[in-house]
């Protein structure tokens, strides 16, 4: 995965990109088109099916995620940030 941390207003936002599987493994929330809610195992299973459909067509997939954090400082590691 690759992360970028940006300060927006008074918040730090961590933007992450990587394989969809890596993003899903670290995700706890999902935006379902209306609200942000807890991600379920069924959500993850549905996404895995879609990822596989595109992979069968030789289409590469990339996942994106973000989170707000207030715990960032210069000593924060990427592993801490991406988890």
KENU-856002 format. One record per residue: residue number from 1; residue in one letter; x, y, z of N, C-alpha, C, O, CB in turn. Coordinates in Angstrom, 2 decimals. Atoms other than C-alpha are relative to their C-alpha. Glycine has a CB too. Layout:
N
NUM;A;X;Y;Z;X;Y;Z;X;Y;Z;X;Y;Z;X;Y;Z
...
//
This chain:
83
1;X;0.84;-1.17;0.00;0.00;0.00;0.00;0.89;1.24;0.00;2.06;1.18;0.36;-0.96;-0.01;1.21
2;X;-0.70;-1.28;-0.01;1.01;3.61;-0.39;-0.92;1.04;0.62;-2.10;1.11;0.30;0.43;0.42;-1.45
3;X;0.81;-0.99;-0.72;-0.16;6.43;1.84;0.52;1.41;-0.20;1.70;1.64;-0.47;-0.03;-0.33;1.48
4;X;-0.34;-1.42;0.02;-0.23;10.18;1.76;-0.83;0.66;1.10;-2.04;0.44;1.18;-0.28;0.65;-1.41
5;X;0.68;-0.67;-1.10;-1.10;12.31;4.78;-0.08;1.48;-0.32;0.92;2.11;-0.65;0.72;-0.24;1.36
6;X;0.21;-1.42;0.29;-2.59;15.75;4.27;-0.74;0.64;1.16;-1.63;0.02;1.76;-0.78;0.19;-1.32
7;X;0.73;-0.75;-1.00;-3.70;18.37;6.75;-1.03;0.84;-0.72;-0.70;1.67;-1.56;0.96;0.88;0.87
8;X;1.11;-0.74;0.58;-7.10;19.72;5.80;-0.76;0.63;1.15;-1.30;-0.07;2.01;-0.92;-0.93;-0.88
9;X;0.54;-0.75;-1.13;-8.42;22.41;8.09;0.79;-0.42;1.24;2.01;-0.27;1.27;-1.55;-0.26;0.19
10;X;-0.71;0.42;-1.21;-7.58;21.06;11.56;0.11;-1.51;0.12;0.40;-2.03;1.20;-0.70;0.55;1.22
11;X;-0.02;1.45;-0.02;-7.69;17.38;10.61;1.11;-0.53;-0.90;1.45;0.08;-1.91;-1.36;-0.57;-0.43
12;X;-0.90;0.72;0.87;-5.13;14.99;9.23;-0.80;-1.10;-0.68;-1.54;-1.84;-0.03;1.22;-0.58;0.80
13;X;0.69;1.02;0.78;-6.48;12.78;6.45;1.08;-0.90;-0.61;2.03;-0.42;-1.22;-0.91;0.65;-1.11
14;X;-0.91;0.99;0.59;-4.67;9.60;5.43;-0.70;-0.56;-1.23;-1.77;-1.14;-1.13;0.37;-1.14;1.03
15;X;0.49;0.57;1.24;-5.24;8.65;1.79;0.87;-1.20;-0.33;2.10;-1.11;-0.30;0.01;1.06;-1.17
16;X;-0.74;1.24;0.24;-4.25;5.08;0.91;-0.44;-0.61;-1.32;-1.62;-0.59;-1.66;-0.21;-1.01;1.16
17;X;0.33;0.77;1.19;-4.05;3.16;-2.34;0.79;-1.30;0.06;1.86;-1.37;0.65;0.31;0.80;-1.32
18;X;-0.66;1.30;0.01;-3.16;-0.45;-2.91;-0.90;-1.05;-0.61;-1.94;-0.73;-1.20;0.42;-0.40;1.41
19;X;0.84;1.07;0.53;-4.51;-3.81;-3.89;-1.34;0.02;0.73;-1.39;0.32;1.92;0.70;-1.39;0.13
20;X;1.29;0.01;-0.67;-8.21;-4.11;-3.19;-0.03;-0.94;1.20;-0.69;-0.65;2.20;-1.09;-0.40;-0.99
21;X;-0.03;0.94;-1.11;-7.50;-7.12;-0.97;0.66;0.62;1.23;0.18;0.42;2.35;0.73;-1.28;-0.41
22;X;-0.69;-0.64;-1.12;-5.07;-5.13;1.19;-0.86;1.11;0.60;-0.92;1.26;1.82;1.35;0.58;-0.46
23;X;0.88;-1.05;-0.50;-7.48;-2.21;1.45;-1.15;-0.61;0.78;-1.47;-0.15;1.88;-0.54;0.86;-1.17
24;X;1.11;0.65;-0.69;-10.38;-4.51;2.38;0.44;-0.59;1.35;-0.30;-0.51;2.33;-0.59;-1.10;-0.87
25;X;-0.48;0.62;-1.24;-8.28;-6.30;5.01;0.15;1.02;1.12;0.07;0.67;2.30;1.33;-0.70;-0.25
26;X;-0.21;-1.04;-0.99;-7.69;-2.98;6.77;-1.21;0.93;0.18;-1.15;1.88;0.95;1.20;0.82;-0.37
27;X;1.17;-0.89;-0.03;-11.14;-1.43;6.27;-0.99;-0.41;1.08;-1.24;-1.59;1.30;-0.69;0.01;-1.35
28;X;1.04;0.24;-1.01;-13.73;-1.07;9.02;-1.30;0.72;-0.36;-2.34;0.44;0.24;0.49;0.46;1.37
29;X;1.17;-0.78;0.42;-16.16;1.33;7.28;-0.12;-0.06;-1.51;0.84;-0.35;-2.23;0.09;1.48;0.49
30;X;0.26;-0.04;1.44;-17.75;1.60;3.87;-1.01;1.12;-0.28;-1.91;1.36;0.52;-0.54;-1.39;-0.53
31;X;1.00;-0.96;0.47;-19.59;4.35;2.00;-0.86;-0.75;-1.00;-0.36;-1.20;-2.04;0.66;1.30;-0.65
32;X;0.88;0.81;0.85;-22.60;2.64;0.44;-0.78;0.82;-1.02;-1.76;0.34;-1.59;-0.96;-0.77;0.86
33;X;0.70;-0.87;0.94;-23.65;5.55;-1.74;-0.95;0.97;0.69;-1.42;1.93;0.09;-0.77;-0.83;-0.99
34;X;0.87;-0.87;-0.78;-25.74;7.11;1.01;0.63;0.40;1.32;0.61;1.57;1.70;-1.33;-0.68;0.24
35;X;-0.57;-0.25;-1.33;-23.98;6.79;4.36;1.30;-0.77;0.17;1.59;-1.72;-0.56;-1.00;-0.39;1.11
36;X;-1.18;0.76;-0.42;-20.72;5.68;5.92;-0.45;-0.90;1.14;-1.03;-0.42;2.12;1.21;0.94;0.43
37;X;0.44;0.96;-1.01;-21.35;2.52;7.94;1.07;-1.07;0.19;2.05;-1.13;-0.55;-1.35;-0.65;-0.41
38;X;-0.93;1.10;-0.22;-19.54;-0.49;9.36;-0.04;-0.94;-1.21;-1.10;-1.22;-1.76;-0.35;-0.77;1.30
39;X;-0.07;0.95;1.10;-18.34;-2.85;6.65;-0.29;-1.39;0.55;0.14;-1.74;1.64;1.41;0.05;-0.70
40;X;0.35;1.36;-0.43;-19.72;-6.38;6.86;0.80;-1.02;-0.80;1.41;-0.70;-1.81;-1.52;-0.25;-0.18
41;X;-0.66;1.08;0.75;-18.28;-9.71;5.79;-0.69;-0.18;-1.34;-0.04;-0.53;-2.33;-0.03;-1.32;0.81
42;X;0.73;0.11;1.27;-21.00;-9.78;3.12;0.45;1.09;-0.97;0.60;0.83;-2.17;-1.53;0.10;0.24
43;X;-0.52;-1.07;0.85;-19.80;-6.40;1.79;1.34;-0.43;-0.61;1.57;-0.27;-1.80;0.17;1.32;0.80
44;X;-1.34;0.43;0.47;-16.26;-7.79;1.57;-0.12;-1.12;-1.02;0.58;-1.12;-2.03;0.87;-0.46;1.19
45;X;0.19;1.11;0.94;-17.47;-10.98;-0.14;-0.51;0.52;-1.35;-0.05;0.07;-2.40;-0.98;-1.04;0.58
46;X;0.52;-0.58;1.25;-19.44;-8.94;-2.70;1.10;0.71;-0.77;1.17;0.60;-2.00;-1.14;0.98;0.29
47;X;-1.10;-0.70;0.68;-16.38;-6.81;-3.45;1.00;-0.98;-0.58;1.53;-0.75;-1.67;0.71;0.95;0.97
48;X;-0.92;1.01;0.51;-14.18;-9.89;-3.83;-0.52;-0.60;-1.30;0.26;-0.87;-2.22;0.22;-1.12;1.05
49;X;0.60;0.52;1.23;-16.61;-11.23;-6.44;0.21;0.97;-1.15;0.59;0.56;-2.25;-1.52;-0.26;0.19
50;X;-0.19;-1.01;1.05;-16.43;-7.96;-8.40;1.47;0.11;-0.40;1.78;0.25;-1.59;-0.52;1.37;0.47
51;X;-1.44;-0.06;0.29;-12.64;-7.83;-8.12;0.39;-1.16;-0.90;1.12;-0.97;-1.88;0.85;-0.03;1.31
52;X;-0.32;1.18;0.79;-12.42;-11.37;-9.49;-0.56;0.09;-1.42;0.08;-0.34;-2.37;-0.52;-1.25;0.68
53;X;0.59;-0.18;1.33;-14.77;-10.54;-12.39;0.92;0.84;-0.88;1.17;0.48;-2.03;-1.38;0.66;0.10
54;X;-0.90;-0.86;0.78;-12.45;-7.73;-13.51;1.33;-0.67;-0.25;1.91;-0.52;-1.32;0.22;1.33;0.72
55;X;-1.27;0.70;0.18;-9.36;-9.85;-12.97;-0.11;-1.03;-1.13;0.84;-1.21;-1.89;0.43;-0.69;1.32
56;X;0.21;0.98;1.07;-10.81;-12.52;-15.28;0.00;0.65;-1.38;0.24;-0.01;-2.38;-1.31;-0.74;0.22
57;X;-0.05;-0.75;1.26;-11.04;-9.84;-17.95;1.35;0.67;-0.21;1.51;1.53;-1.08;-1.11;1.06;-0.03
58;X;-1.37;-0.54;0.05;-7.34;-9.04;-17.41;0.03;1.50;0.31;0.88;2.23;-0.19;0.61;-0.24;-1.38
59;X;0.03;-1.41;-0.41;-8.27;-5.70;-15.86;0.58;0.11;1.40;0.16;-0.59;2.32;-1.46;0.57;-0.04
60;X;-0.61;-0.20;-1.30;-6.10;-4.52;-13.03;-0.92;0.81;0.90;-1.69;1.66;0.43;1.36;0.71;-0.14
61;X;0.84;-0.68;-0.98;-7.77;-3.31;-9.87;0.88;0.74;0.99;1.98;0.30;1.32;-0.92;-1.00;0.74
62;X;-0.70;-0.74;-1.05;-6.68;-0.71;-7.36;-1.06;0.49;0.98;-2.13;0.95;0.59;0.84;1.19;-0.59
63;X;0.92;-0.44;-1.04;-8.32;0.13;-4.07;0.45;1.32;0.57;1.65;1.61;0.63;-0.11;-1.05;1.10
64;X;-0.27;-1.27;-0.65;-8.55;3.52;-2.43;-0.78;0.09;1.30;-1.89;-0.43;1.40;-0.36;1.18;-0.93
65;X;0.69;-0.21;-1.28;-9.43;4.46;1.12;0.55;1.27;0.64;1.58;1.80;0.24;0.19;-1.23;0.96
66;X;-0.50;-1.14;-0.77;-9.11;7.34;3.53;-0.50;-0.13;1.43;-1.47;-0.84;1.70;-0.46;1.35;-0.63
67;X;0.49;-0.11;-1.37;-9.44;8.01;7.22;0.52;1.29;0.61;1.58;1.80;0.24;0.44;-1.23;0.86
68;X;-0.43;-1.17;-0.75;-9.27;10.98;9.51;0.78;-0.50;1.21;0.45;-1.53;1.79;-1.22;0.89;0.44
69;X;-0.78;0.36;-1.17;-6.68;10.85;12.25;0.45;1.25;0.72;0.74;2.27;0.09;1.20;-0.88;-0.38
70;X;-0.53;-1.11;-0.79;-5.64;13.13;15.04;1.30;-0.42;0.67;1.94;0.37;1.38;-1.03;0.47;1.06
71;X;-1.16;0.56;-0.69;-2.78;10.90;16.18;1.29;0.16;-0.78;2.31;-0.41;-0.40;-0.23;-1.45;0.30
72;X;-1.19;-0.11;0.84;-0.31;11.92;13.48;1.00;0.99;0.58;0.64;2.07;1.04;-0.38;0.43;-1.41
73;X;-1.12;-0.90;-0.25;3.07;13.41;14.27;1.19;-0.51;-0.78;1.09;-1.53;-1.47;0.34;0.10;1.54
74;X;-1.17;0.34;0.81;6.55;13.23;12.75;0.56;-1.39;0.30;1.27;-1.95;-0.53;1.08;1.03;0.20
75;X;-0.52;1.32;-0.38;7.32;9.96;14.60;-0.97;-1.14;-0.35;-0.65;-2.31;-0.13;0.31;-0.03;1.48
76;X;0.98;1.01;0.37;4.21;8.15;13.36;0.52;-0.80;-1.18;0.98;-0.22;-2.16;-1.37;0.65;-0.32
77;X;-0.46;0.85;1.09;5.11;5.17;11.18;-1.12;-0.24;-1.01;-2.29;-0.04;-0.70;0.53;-1.34;0.55
78;X;1.01;0.31;1.02;3.35;4.21;7.96;-0.86;-1.17;0.43;-2.06;-1.17;0.16;0.67;-0.31;-1.34
79;X;0.80;1.13;-0.46;2.27;0.90;9.52;-1.08;0.46;0.96;-2.21;-0.04;0.91;0.88;-1.04;0.66
80;X;1.00;-0.54;-0.92;0.52;2.82;12.28;-1.06;0.79;-0.76;-2.25;0.72;-0.44;0.68;0.90;1.06
81;X;0.90;-0.84;0.78;-1.02;5.18;9.76;-0.94;-0.83;-0.85;-2.12;-0.50;-0.96;0.79;0.94;-0.87
82;X;0.79;0.79;0.95;-2.25;2.50;7.34;-0.89;-1.01;0.69;-1.74;-1.62;0.02;0.90;-0.71;-0.96
83;X;0.82;1.01;-0.67;-3.82;0.26;9.98;-1.33;0.57;0.44;-2.14;-0.15;1.03;0.73;-0.57;1.20
//
